[in-house]
């Protein structure tokens, strides 16, 4: 049995990370946007459909169509988004409650995470790098008995500060020059499918995917293209199981990989506030006065969903015995 984990923004939300709607609210107060009527209008136009990423996508497309135009709006929005990550990362690194108040080792987040054969994340914050990677003692007690953790294909450049020299979260990461993404022997791989807020490309530009055309941008980036292929390959292994935490099934390229794997036998478990209703709530034709049309997402939920939990991680791991047992049954199937 291959157990895989895919996490989205709803995972970091358990420690105070912002969801897309909260990022929207944050951006409105940034000086780069506060006094820019054009950017405020753009953000509000996309508020209900795509949010800040859709607004960013519109500016990115405009730039591609006309390189000669002054793209000050794009630069301003990108600057505000970078500051958002800086502030969110600072808060996540300062949290003292990584284990969600749980004192029993068998109910701690670390003990749960080490059960997975690979972790895939769409998040670009440094929550895992700050808290999960720093707790090496936990790695040797799980069923997989990992020797350590690895961000395959990435090279860490430590910060100059001696006190933070070993910190993965405060380091700068760059892709290996040889393109090899094979995890180090005996390590648990963590694949950041959309890059990270502390990753940079060889040319010094940020290595993270935001806005529109994510699939195209990923294909143009060797490390992220390799990650996407690895994601689909592992999903398609016989007897693979996928658990998603805080992923809203709104990224078409991620959904497509899951859909194809379901046809090969993949089963999955979802932790999301909407539970088993997630697929139905994502179907816009289920709204009043609409002609109902079933979606592929609804179809794969009916075919391959083996369980859900609509409770947050603090409830699941903090003391809700029945819900914890339900989530852990994922590993016993």
C-alpha positions as CSV (number, residue, x, y, z in Angstrom):
1,X,0.0,0.0,0.0
2,X,1.3,3.4,-1.0
3,X,0.0,6.2,1.2
4,X,0.2,9.8,-0.2
5,X,-0.7,13.1,1.2
6,X,-1.7,16.3,-0.6
7,X,-2.1,19.4,1.4
8,X,-3.6,22.8,0.4
9,X,-4.1,26.1,2.2
10,X,-6.6,24.6,4.6
11,X,-3.8,22.7,6.2
12,X,-1.8,25.8,7.1
13,X,-5.0,27.4,8.2
14,X,-4.9,25.2,11.4
15,X,-1.9,27.3,12.5
16,X,-3.2,30.7,11.3
17,X,-2.2,30.5,7.7
18,X,-4.4,32.6,5.4
19,X,-6.9,31.2,2.9
20,X,-7.4,32.9,-0.5
21,X,-10.2,35.1,0.8
22,X,-8.1,36.2,3.7
23,X,-5.2,37.1,1.4
24,X,-7.7,39.2,-0.6
25,X,-8.6,41.1,2.6
26,X,-4.9,41.5,3.5
27,X,-4.0,42.9,0.1
28,X,-6.6,45.6,0.3
29,X,-4.7,47.2,3.2
30,X,-1.2,47.1,1.6
31,X,0.2,50.5,0.6
32,X,0.9,49.1,-2.9
33,X,-2.8,48.7,-3.4
34,X,-4.6,50.9,-0.9
35,X,-4.2,54.1,-3.0
36,X,-4.5,52.4,-6.4
37,X,-8.1,52.5,-7.6
38,X,-7.2,50.4,-10.6
39,X,-5.9,47.5,-8.5
40,X,-8.7,47.7,-6.0
41,X,-11.3,47.6,-8.8
42,X,-9.5,44.6,-10.3
43,X,-9.4,42.7,-7.0
44,X,-13.1,43.3,-6.3
45,X,-14.0,42.2,-9.9
46,X,-12.4,38.9,-9.2
47,X,-13.4,38.6,-5.6
48,X,-16.0,35.9,-6.0
49,X,-14.4,34.0,-8.9
50,X,-10.7,33.3,-8.5
51,X,-9.8,36.0,-6.0
52,X,-6.4,37.6,-5.9
53,X,-4.9,34.9,-8.1
54,X,-7.4,35.6,-10.9
55,X,-6.6,39.3,-10.6
56,X,-2.9,38.5,-10.9
57,X,-3.6,36.3,-13.9
58,X,-5.3,39.1,-15.7
59,X,-2.3,41.3,-15.3
60,X,0.1,38.6,-16.3
61,X,-1.8,37.9,-19.5
62,X,-1.9,41.6,-20.2
63,X,1.9,41.7,-19.9
64,X,2.3,38.8,-22.3
65,X,0.1,40.4,-24.9
66,X,2.0,43.7,-24.7
67,X,5.5,43.8,-23.3
68,X,5.9,47.5,-24.2
69,X,3.2,48.8,-21.9
70,X,4.1,50.1,-18.4
71,X,3.1,47.2,-16.1
72,X,3.3,49.1,-12.8
73,X,0.0,47.5,-11.7
74,X,1.5,44.0,-12.0
75,X,4.7,45.0,-10.2
76,X,2.7,46.6,-7.3
77,X,0.4,43.5,-6.9
78,X,3.4,41.2,-7.0
79,X,5.2,43.3,-4.3
80,X,2.1,43.1,-2.1
81,X,1.9,39.4,-2.5
82,X,5.6,38.9,-1.6
83,X,5.0,41.0,1.6
84,X,2.0,38.8,2.4
85,X,4.2,35.7,2.3
86,X,6.8,37.4,4.5
87,X,4.3,38.3,7.1
88,X,2.5,35.0,7.1
89,X,5.7,33.0,7.2
90,X,6.9,35.1,10.2
91,X,3.7,34.3,12.0
92,X,3.8,30.6,11.1
93,X,7.5,30.3,12.2
94,X,6.6,31.9,15.6
95,X,3.8,29.5,16.4
96,X,4.5,27.4,19.5
97,X,1.6,25.0,19.0
98,X,2.7,22.8,16.1
99,X,1.4,19.7,17.9
100,X,-1.9,21.5,18.4
101,X,-1.7,21.1,22.2
102,X,-1.4,17.3,22.0
103,X,1.0,15.7,24.5
104,X,0.5,12.1,23.5
105,X,3.0,11.2,20.8
106,X,0.6,8.9,19.0
107,X,-1.8,11.7,18.5
108,X,0.8,14.4,17.4
109,X,1.0,15.9,13.9
110,X,4.6,14.6,13.4
111,X,3.6,11.0,14.1
112,X,0.8,11.4,11.6
113,X,2.8,12.9,8.8
114,X,5.6,10.3,9.0
115,X,3.1,7.6,8.0
116,X,3.0,8.9,4.4
117,X,5.3,7.6,1.7
118,X,5.4,11.1,0.2
119,X,4.0,14.5,1.0
120,X,2.8,16.8,-1.8
121,X,1.9,20.3,-1.0
122,X,0.4,23.2,-3.0
123,X,1.3,25.6,-0.2
124,X,4.1,28.1,-0.6
125,X,4.5,29.0,3.0
126,X,7.3,27.5,5.2
127,X,5.2,25.9,7.9
128,X,6.6,22.4,7.2
129,X,10.1,23.6,6.9
130,X,10.0,25.4,10.2
131,X,8.3,22.8,12.3
132,X,8.1,19.4,10.7
133,X,11.7,19.3,9.4
134,X,13.2,20.4,12.7
135,X,11.9,17.5,14.7
136,X,14.2,14.8,13.5
137,X,13.7,12.6,16.6
138,X,10.2,11.8,15.5
139,X,11.2,10.4,12.2
140,X,12.7,7.2,13.5
141,X,9.6,6.1,15.5
142,X,7.1,5.8,12.6
143,X,6.3,2.7,10.5
144,X,8.5,3.9,7.7
145,X,11.5,4.8,10.0
146,X,12.8,7.5,7.8
147,X,16.4,8.7,8.1
148,X,15.3,12.2,7.5
149,X,13.4,14.5,5.2
150,X,14.2,15.8,1.7
151,X,13.0,18.4,-0.8
152,X,14.0,16.5,-3.9
153,X,16.0,18.3,-6.5
154,X,16.5,21.4,-4.3
155,X,19.8,22.7,-2.8
156,X,19.7,24.6,0.5
157,X,21.7,27.8,0.9
158,X,21.7,28.6,4.7
159,X,21.1,32.1,6.0
160,X,24.2,34.1,7.1
161,X,22.9,34.3,10.7
162,X,24.7,31.6,12.8
163,X,21.7,31.2,15.0
164,X,19.4,30.3,12.1
165,X,22.1,28.4,10.0
166,X,20.3,25.1,10.2
167,X,16.8,26.5,9.6
168,X,15.2,25.2,6.4
169,X,12.5,27.9,6.7
170,X,15.0,30.7,6.7
171,X,17.2,29.3,4.0
172,X,17.1,30.1,0.3
173,X,16.5,27.0,-1.9
174,X,17.6,26.6,-5.6
175,X,17.1,23.8,-8.0
176,X,20.0,21.3,-8.6
177,X,21.8,22.0,-11.8
178,X,21.7,18.4,-12.9
179,X,17.8,18.2,-12.7
180,X,17.9,15.1,-10.4
181,X,14.8,14.9,-8.2
182,X,15.6,11.4,-6.7
183,X,15.1,11.7,-2.9
184,X,18.1,10.8,-0.8
185,X,18.1,7.2,0.3
186,X,15.8,6.5,3.3
187,X,14.3,10.0,3.4
188,X,10.6,11.1,3.2
189,X,10.2,13.3,0.2
190,X,8.2,16.6,0.3
191,X,7.3,17.9,-3.1
192,X,6.2,21.6,-3.2
193,X,4.2,21.4,-6.5
194,X,3.8,25.1,-6.9
195,X,7.3,26.1,-5.6
196,X,7.8,28.1,-2.4
197,X,8.1,31.6,-1.1
198,X,11.8,30.9,-0.2
199,X,12.8,29.3,-3.5
200,X,14.6,31.1,-6.3
201,X,15.5,30.2,-9.8
202,X,19.0,30.3,-11.3
203,X,18.4,33.9,-12.5
204,X,17.4,35.0,-9.0
205,X,13.7,35.3,-9.7
206,X,11.2,33.8,-7.2
207,X,10.3,30.1,-8.0
208,X,6.6,30.0,-7.2
209,X,3.5,29.6,-9.3
210,X,0.7,32.1,-8.8
211,X,-2.0,33.5,-11.0
212,X,-3.2,32.0,-14.2
213,X,-1.7,29.4,-16.6
214,X,-0.3,27.3,-13.8
215,X,0.0,24.2,-15.9
216,X,1.8,26.1,-18.6
217,X,4.2,27.7,-16.2
218,X,4.9,24.4,-14.5
219,X,5.8,22.8,-17.8
220,X,8.2,25.6,-18.5
221,X,10.0,25.0,-15.2
222,X,12.1,21.8,-15.1
223,X,11.9,21.1,-11.3
224,X,8.2,21.7,-11.0
225,X,7.5,19.8,-14.2
226,X,9.3,16.9,-12.7
227,X,7.3,17.2,-9.5
228,X,4.1,17.1,-11.5
229,X,5.1,14.0,-13.2
230,X,6.2,12.4,-9.9
231,X,2.8,13.3,-8.4
232,X,0.9,11.5,-11.2
233,X,3.3,8.5,-11.2
234,X,2.9,7.9,-7.5
235,X,-0.9,8.3,-7.7
236,X,-1.0,5.6,-10.4
237,X,1.0,3.0,-8.4
238,X,-1.1,-0.1,-7.7
239,X,-3.0,0.1,-4.3
240,X,-2.2,3.8,-3.9
241,X,-4.2,5.8,-1.5
242,X,-4.4,9.6,-1.3
243,X,-5.4,11.8,1.6
244,X,-6.1,15.5,0.9
245,X,-6.1,18.1,3.7
246,X,-7.4,21.6,3.0
247,X,-7.4,21.2,-0.8
248,X,-10.5,22.6,-2.4
249,X,-10.2,20.7,-5.8
250,X,-10.0,24.0,-7.7
251,X,-6.6,23.4,-9.6
252,X,-7.5,21.8,-12.9
253,X,-4.0,20.3,-13.4
254,X,-4.1,18.7,-10.0
255,X,-7.6,17.4,-10.5
256,X,-6.7,16.0,-13.9
257,X,-3.9,13.9,-12.4
258,X,-6.2,12.6,-9.7
259,X,-9.0,11.8,-12.2
260,X,-6.6,9.8,-14.4
261,X,-5.3,7.9,-11.3
262,X,-8.8,7.1,-10.2
263,X,-9.4,5.3,-13.5
264,X,-6.3,3.2,-12.6
265,X,-7.7,2.4,-9.1
266,X,-6.8,5.3,-6.8
267,X,-8.9,5.8,-3.7
268,X,-8.9,8.9,-1.6
269,X,-9.9,10.4,1.7
270,X,-10.7,14.1,2.1
271,X,-10.3,16.3,5.2
272,X,-12.2,19.6,4.4
273,X,-14.9,21.6,6.2
274,X,-17.4,20.6,3.4
275,X,-16.7,16.9,3.8
276,X,-18.4,14.6,1.3
277,X,-20.4,17.7,0.0
278,X,-17.2,19.3,-1.4
279,X,-17.8,18.1,-5.0
280,X,-21.5,19.1,-5.0
281,X,-20.7,22.6,-3.6
282,X,-18.1,23.1,-6.3
283,X,-20.7,22.4,-9.0
284,X,-22.1,25.9,-9.9
285,X,-25.0,24.4,-11.7
286,X,-26.5,23.3,-8.4
287,X,-27.3,26.9,-7.6
288,X,-31.0,28.1,-7.9
289,X,-32.3,28.7,-11.4
290,X,-29.5,26.7,-13.0
291,X,-29.8,23.6,-15.2
292,X,-28.1,20.8,-13.3
293,X,-25.2,19.3,-15.0
294,X,-23.1,16.6,-13.2
295,X,-19.3,17.2,-13.0
296,X,-16.3,15.0,-13.3
297,X,-15.4,15.9,-9.8
298,X,-18.7,14.6,-8.5
299,X,-18.2,11.4,-10.5
300,X,-14.9,10.6,-9.0
301,X,-16.1,11.4,-5.5
302,X,-18.9,8.8,-6.1
303,X,-16.4,6.3,-7.5
304,X,-13.3,6.6,-5.3
305,X,-14.0,8.5,-2.1
306,X,-13.4,6.2,0.9
307,X,-13.9,8.6,3.7
308,X,-14.1,12.3,4.8
309,X,-13.8,14.4,7.9
310,X,-15.3,17.9,8.0
311,X,-13.5,18.8,11.3
312,X,-10.3,20.8,11.7
313,X,-7.0,19.2,12.7
314,X,-7.2,20.6,16.2
315,X,-10.5,18.8,16.8
316,X,-9.2,15.6,15.1
317,X,-5.9,15.4,16.9
318,X,-6.8,17.3,20.1
319,X,-9.3,14.9,21.7
320,X,-12.0,13.8,19.4
321,X,-11.5,10.1,19.7
322,X,-14.0,8.8,17.2
323,X,-13.0,11.3,14.5
324,X,-9.3,10.5,15.0
325,X,-10.0,6.8,14.6
326,X,-11.9,7.5,11.4
327,X,-9.0,9.5,9.9
328,X,-6.5,6.9,11.0
329,X,-8.5,4.1,9.4
330,X,-7.1,5.4,6.1
331,X,-3.9,3.6,6.9
332,X,-5.6,0.3,7.7
333,X,-7.6,-0.3,4.5
